[in-house]
Amino acid sequence: MIHMRISNRVDIPQHIGIIIDGNRRWARKRGLPIFKGHRRGLDKVKEMMKWCRKREVKILTFYVFSTENWKRSKVEVGFLMKLLGWSLSKKKVEKYHREGARLKFIGQRWRLPQKLQKAMEEAEKSTQDNKNITVNIAVSYGGRADITEAVRKIIKKRIFSEDVTEELISFNLWTEGAPDPDLIIRTGGEKRISNFLIWQAAYSEFYFSPKYWPDFTESDLDLALQDYVKRQRRFGK
């Protein structure tokens, strides 16, 4: 394993976005039902939270289910919804709470089953004061939908056009003005953003891993961080 000194390291990304990709291919490669891949992928999310907290990353945003994923089979979508609900049982949320993790959910929450919406609300409420790490779970999320919803909010507030600023738009996104991601990691070998945080990622650094998400390891995270710290982030300057 690659070990990195992280104490007081200003070059460690404070906000990492994760495009989870490869769960289904991981399962098919092993002759398993795709549901096994999604289940293993959820376990990897928990591991990633632990690894990043240890490295003093402050915000993690996981791209779990996109607005386009609704086009998948009803059976697969139904399983994913149940899996999310299972991951938010009181016992599991209490574990996140003990670890000092704050859970937040971003996306078209109204499209989700009512029982899942309630579990999300309860998880957010019970972890809202935690400070160790904030974990955003993007469910039924799309960057274009995020921007569209922000525009609708601004119009409803009757804000004059000349008062619309980038800061105002950022504040009305589902991420609510949180710091933009410094680093976005995508697993699975694909090299595209897939409608993830397209406003917030304007100056993010990207790291593409060939590994399927269930195979991603702590050493792979350190490889991504090593690559990140070598970058020169000039923000157009």
TILO-157231 format. One record per residue (C-alpha): residue number from 0; chain; x, y, z; residue in three letters. Coordinates in nm, 4 decimals, decimal comma. Example, Ala and Ser with C-alpha at 12.3 -4.5 7.8 and 13.67 -1.06 7.14 Angstrom:
2
  seq  mol         u         v         w  type
    0    A    1,2300   -0,4500    0,7800   ALA
    1    A    1,3670   -0,1060    0,7140   SER
REM end
This chain:
237
  seq  mol         u         v         w  type
    0    A    0,0000    0,0000    0,0000   MET
    1    A    0,1157    0,3543   -0,0733   ILE
    2    A    0,1354    0,5560    0,2474   HIS
    3    A    0,0996    0,9340    0,2414   MET
    4    A    0,1600    1,1849    0,5173   ARG
    5    A   -0,1637    1,3759    0,5417   ILE
    6    A   -0,1376    1,5823    0,8584   SER
    7    A   -0,1826    1,9494    0,7759   ASN
    8    A   -0,1425    1,8788    0,4052   ARG
    9    A   -0,2989    2,1682    0,2169   VAL
   10    A   -0,2672    1,9772   -0,1107   ASP
   11    A   -0,5015    1,6953   -0,0058   ILE
   12    A   -0,8364    1,7588   -0,1807   PRO
   13    A   -1,1020    1,8775    0,0604   GLN
   14    A   -1,3894    1,7677   -0,1638   HIS
   15    A   -1,3757    1,4506   -0,3751   ILE
   16    A   -1,6492    1,3457   -0,6155   GLY
   17    A   -1,6799    0,9771   -0,7037   ILE
   18    A   -1,8440    0,8548   -1,0241   ILE
   19    A   -1,9225    0,4963   -0,9339   ILE
   20    A   -1,8939    0,2802   -1,2454   ASP
   21    A   -1,8438   -0,0876   -1,3130   GLY
   22    A   -2,0697   -0,2662   -1,0632   ASN
   23    A   -2,2601   -0,4539   -1,3318   ARG
   24    A   -1,9509   -0,5404   -1,5362   ARG
   25    A   -1,7783   -0,6609   -1,2199   TRP
   26    A   -2,0672   -0,9021   -1,1564   ALA
   27    A   -2,0925   -1,0234   -1,5164   ARG
   28    A   -1,7188   -1,0908   -1,5290   LYS
   29    A   -1,7654   -1,3287   -1,2354   ARG
   30    A   -2,0847   -1,4889   -1,3662   GLY
   31    A   -2,2876   -1,3298   -1,0872   LEU
   32    A   -2,6262   -1,1534   -1,0963   PRO
   33    A   -2,5816   -0,7775   -1,1424   ILE
   34    A   -2,7449   -0,7256   -0,8026   PHE
   35    A   -2,4354   -0,8796   -0,6442   LYS
   36    A   -2,2278   -0,6091   -0,8110   GLY
   37    A   -2,4476   -0,3323   -0,6715   HIS
   38    A   -2,4319   -0,4862   -0,3243   ARG
   39    A   -2,0536   -0,5060   -0,3399   ARG
   40    A   -2,0475   -0,1489   -0,4698   GLY
   41    A   -2,2368   -0,0304   -0,1627   LEU
   42    A   -1,9807   -0,1983    0,0609   ASP
   43    A   -1,7095   -0,0105   -0,1280   LYS
   44    A   -1,8843    0,3214   -0,0593   VAL
   45    A   -1,8557    0,2534    0,3135   LYS
   46    A   -1,4879    0,1642    0,2763   GLU
   47    A   -1,4189    0,4790    0,0742   MET
   48    A   -1,5786    0,6916    0,3453   MET
   49    A   -1,3432    0,5388    0,6028   LYS
   50    A   -1,0330    0,5848    0,3838   TRP
   51    A   -1,1118    0,9476    0,3047   CYS
   52    A   -1,1931    1,0360    0,6637   ARG
   53    A   -0,8548    0,8936    0,7640   LYS
   54    A   -0,6906    1,1222    0,5055   ARG
   55    A   -0,8798    1,4267    0,6340   GLU
   56    A   -1,0940    1,4763    0,3254   VAL
   57    A   -1,3868    1,6903    0,4382   LYS
   58    A   -1,6504    1,6259    0,1703   ILE
   59    A   -1,7294    1,3198   -0,0407   LEU
   60    A   -1,9952    1,3190   -0,3122   THR
   61    A   -2,0940    0,9783   -0,4492   PHE
   62    A   -2,2775    0,9531   -0,7838   TYR
   63    A   -2,4983    0,6591   -0,6921   VAL
   64    A   -2,8007    0,6791   -0,9250   PHE
   65    A   -2,8393    0,9200   -1,2173   SER
   66    A   -3,1498    1,0674   -1,3763   THR
   67    A   -3,0710    0,8458   -1,6764   GLU
   68    A   -3,0588    0,5299   -1,4623   ASN
   69    A   -3,4387    0,5328   -1,4410   TRP
   70    A   -3,4274    0,3862   -1,7942   LYS
   71    A   -3,2921    0,0591   -1,6590   ARG
   72    A   -3,5196   -0,2380   -1,5969   SER
   73    A   -3,7831   -0,2045   -1,3261   LYS
   74    A   -3,6330   -0,5042   -1,1496   VAL
   75    A   -3,2869   -0,3463   -1,1296   GLU
   76    A   -3,4199   -0,0058   -1,0290   VAL
   77    A   -3,6397   -0,1639   -0,7643   GLY
   78    A   -3,3442   -0,3533   -0,6200   PHE
   79    A   -3,1327   -0,0377   -0,6089   LEU
   80    A   -3,4063    0,1499   -0,4223   MET
   81    A   -3,4361   -0,1341   -0,1696   LYS
   82    A   -3,0585   -0,1467   -0,1331   LEU
   83    A   -3,0460    0,2256   -0,0571   LEU
   84    A   -3,3244    0,1881    0,1966   GLY
   85    A   -3,1458   -0,1039    0,3613   TRP
   86    A   -2,8281    0,1037    0,3881   SER
   87    A   -3,0239    0,3676    0,5826   LEU
   88    A   -3,1568    0,1461    0,8571   SER
   89    A   -3,1384    0,3035    1,2038   LYS
   90    A   -2,8558    0,0708    1,3020   LYS
   91    A   -2,6425    0,1623    1,0001   LYS
   92    A   -2,7131    0,5358    1,0282   VAL
   93    A   -2,6143    0,5195    1,3942   GLU
   94    A   -2,2777    0,3796    1,2864   LYS
   95    A   -2,2251    0,6762    1,0502   TYR
   96    A   -2,3214    0,9048    1,3382   HIS
   97    A   -2,0635    0,7499    1,5702   ARG
   98    A   -1,7982    0,8030    1,3021   GLU
   99    A   -1,8870    1,1716    1,2830   GLY
  100    A   -2,0186    1,1541    0,9274   ALA
  101    A   -2,2866    1,3953    0,8112   ARG
  102    A   -2,5148    1,2434    0,5465   LEU
  103    A   -2,6830    1,4545    0,2801   LYS
  104    A   -2,8831    1,3511   -0,0247   PHE
  105    A   -2,8925    1,5467   -0,3492   ILE
  106    A   -3,1090    1,4940   -0,6539   GLY
  107    A   -3,4741    1,4563   -0,7498   GLN
  108    A   -3,5853    1,3228   -0,4170   ARG
  109    A   -3,9525    1,3459   -0,5140   TRP
  110    A   -3,9061    1,0658   -0,7698   ARG
  111    A   -3,8002    0,8177   -0,5038   LEU
  112    A   -4,0262    0,5840   -0,3034   PRO
  113    A   -4,1867    0,7596   -0,0067   GLN
  114    A   -4,0321    0,5151    0,2396   LYS
  115    A   -3,6853    0,5907    0,1033   LEU
  116    A   -3,7481    0,9663    0,1164   GLN
  117    A   -3,8418    0,9359    0,4828   LYS
  118    A   -3,5298    0,7323    0,5597   ALA
  119    A   -3,3173    0,9984    0,3896   MET
  120    A   -3,4770    1,2761    0,5933   GLU
  121    A   -3,4226    1,0872    0,9180   GLU
  122    A   -3,0587    1,0119    0,8311   ALA
  123    A   -2,9921    1,3773    0,7490   GLU
  124    A   -3,1559    1,4951    1,0702   LYS
  125    A   -2,9725    1,2517    1,2972   SER
  126    A   -2,6290    1,3300    1,1481   THR
  127    A   -2,6686    1,7021    1,0757   GLN
  128    A   -2,4324    1,8196    1,3508   ASP
  129    A   -2,1457    1,5844    1,2681   ASN
  130    A   -1,8190    1,7477    1,1629   LYS
  131    A   -1,5658    1,4785    1,0660   ASN
  132    A   -1,6799    1,4369    0,7054   ILE
  133    A   -1,9817    1,5313    0,4946   THR
  134    A   -2,1034    1,2586    0,2603   VAL
  135    A   -2,3312    1,3669   -0,0239   ASN
  136    A   -2,5232    1,0827   -0,1862   ILE
  137    A   -2,6417    1,1784   -0,5365   ALA
  138    A   -2,9605    0,9807   -0,6081   VAL
  139    A   -3,1739    1,0499   -0,9150   SER
  140    A   -2,9149    1,3177   -0,9797   TYR
  141    A   -2,8137    1,4880   -1,3033   GLY
  142    A   -2,6087    1,8011   -1,3521   GLY
  143    A   -2,8533    1,9470   -1,6037   ARG
  144    A   -3,1467    1,8747   -1,3729   ALA
  145    A   -2,9513    2,0391   -1,0901   ASP
  146    A   -2,9022    2,3608   -1,2887   ILE
  147    A   -3,2610    2,3567   -1,4154   THR
  148    A   -3,3937    2,3294   -1,0606   GLU
  149    A   -3,1653    2,6126   -0,9467   ALA
  150    A   -3,3052    2,8389   -1,2199   VAL
  151    A   -3,6594    2,7521   -1,1139   ARG
  152    A   -3,5794    2,8418   -0,7525   LYS
  153    A   -3,4346    3,1772   -0,8575   ILE
  154    A   -3,7386    3,2582   -1,0723   ILE
  155    A   -3,9743    3,1689   -0,7867   LYS
  156    A   -3,7842    3,4084   -0,5611   LYS
  157    A   -3,8481    3,6838   -0,8188   ARG
  158    A   -3,4854    3,7861   -0,8269   ILE
  159    A   -3,4049    4,0477   -1,0906   PHE
  160    A   -3,1914    3,9244   -1,3796   SER
  161    A   -2,9168    4,1779   -1,3086   GLU
  162    A   -2,8853    4,0318   -0,9572   ASP
  163    A   -2,8204    3,6778   -1,0803   VAL
  164    A   -2,4580    3,5863   -1,0133   THR
  165    A   -2,2529    3,2685   -1,0229   GLU
  166    A   -2,2582    3,2675   -0,6435   GLU
  167    A   -2,6382    3,2885   -0,6418   LEU
  168    A   -2,6693    2,9977   -0,8833   ILE
  169    A   -2,4231    2,7912   -0,6771   SER
  170    A   -2,6227    2,8594   -0,3616   PHE
  171    A   -2,9413    2,7341   -0,5289   ASN
  172    A   -2,7926    2,4097   -0,6564   LEU
  173    A   -2,8601    2,0895   -0,4636   TRP
  174    A   -2,5081    2,1187   -0,3211   THR
  175    A   -2,6184    2,4550   -0,1727   GLU
  176    A   -2,2999    2,6508   -0,2175   GLY
  177    A   -2,0689    2,3821   -0,0792   ALA
  178    A   -1,7074    2,4027   -0,1986   PRO
  179    A   -1,6666    2,2708   -0,5507   ASP
  180    A   -1,4979    1,9313   -0,5848   PRO
  181    A   -1,1205    1,9548   -0,6063   ASP
  182    A   -1,0909    1,6042   -0,7488   LEU
  183    A   -1,3348    1,3776   -0,9310   ILE
  184    A   -1,2520    1,0075   -0,9531   ILE
  185    A   -1,4254    0,7835   -1,2048   ARG
  186    A   -1,3842    0,4083   -1,1962   THR
  187    A   -1,4629    0,1501   -1,4635   GLY
  188    A   -1,2303    0,2722   -1,7376   GLY
  189    A   -1,4670    0,5223   -1,9008   GLU
  190    A   -1,3457    0,8801   -1,9471   LYS
  191    A   -1,6476    1,1073   -1,9362   ARG
  192    A   -1,8344    1,3100   -1,6758   ILE
  193    A   -2,1807    1,1594   -1,7435   SER
  194    A   -2,3815    1,4612   -1,6266   ASN
  195    A   -2,2207    1,4681   -1,2807   PHE
  196    A   -2,1785    1,8051   -1,1048   LEU
  197    A   -2,1322    1,9801   -1,4397   ILE
  198    A   -2,1565    2,3282   -1,2852   TRP
  199    A   -1,9505    2,2470   -0,9779   GLN
  200    A   -1,6780    2,0627   -1,1724   ALA
  201    A   -1,5728    2,3626   -1,3828   ALA
  202    A   -1,2188    2,3544   -1,2399   TYR
  203    A   -1,2053    2,0096   -1,0853   SER
  204    A   -0,9166    1,7754   -1,1526   GLU
  205    A   -1,0118    1,4354   -1,2950   PHE
  206    A   -0,8679    1,0925   -1,2307   TYR
  207    A   -0,9854    0,7903   -1,4292   PHE
  208    A   -0,9252    0,4431   -1,2879   SER
  209    A   -0,9490    0,1351   -1,5107   PRO
  210    A   -1,0723   -0,0703   -1,2166   LYS
  211    A   -1,4378   -0,1530   -1,1661   TYR
  212    A   -1,5761    0,0182   -0,8573   TRP
  213    A   -1,6002   -0,3005   -0,6438   PRO
  214    A   -1,2286   -0,3650   -0,7124   ASP
  215    A   -1,1150   -0,0135   -0,6144   PHE
  216    A   -0,8759   -0,0289   -0,3181   THR
  217    A   -0,7227    0,2019   -0,0622   GLU
  218    A   -0,4001    0,1870   -0,2623   SER
  219    A   -0,5924    0,3019   -0,5699   ASP
  220    A   -0,7185    0,6000   -0,3726   LEU
  221    A   -0,3621    0,6881   -0,2799   ASP
  222    A   -0,2586    0,6638   -0,6456   LEU
  223    A   -0,5331    0,9129   -0,7310   ALA
  224    A   -0,4205    1,1452   -0,4514   LEU
  225    A   -0,0573    1,1166   -0,5577   GLN
  226    A   -0,1579    1,2126   -0,9102   ASP
  227    A   -0,3660    1,5020   -0,7792   TYR
  228    A   -0,0895    1,6592   -0,5715   VAL
  229    A    0,1329    1,6747   -0,8807   LYS
  230    A   -0,1207    1,8915   -1,0661   ARG
  231    A   -0,0825    2,2670   -1,0966   GLN
  232    A   -0,4264    2,4168   -1,0385   ARG
  233    A   -0,4158    2,7633   -1,1940   ARG
  234    A   -0,7928    2,8229   -1,2294   PHE
  235    A   -0,7329    3,0053   -1,5564   GLY
  236    A   -0,4668    3,2356   -1,4136   LYS
REM end
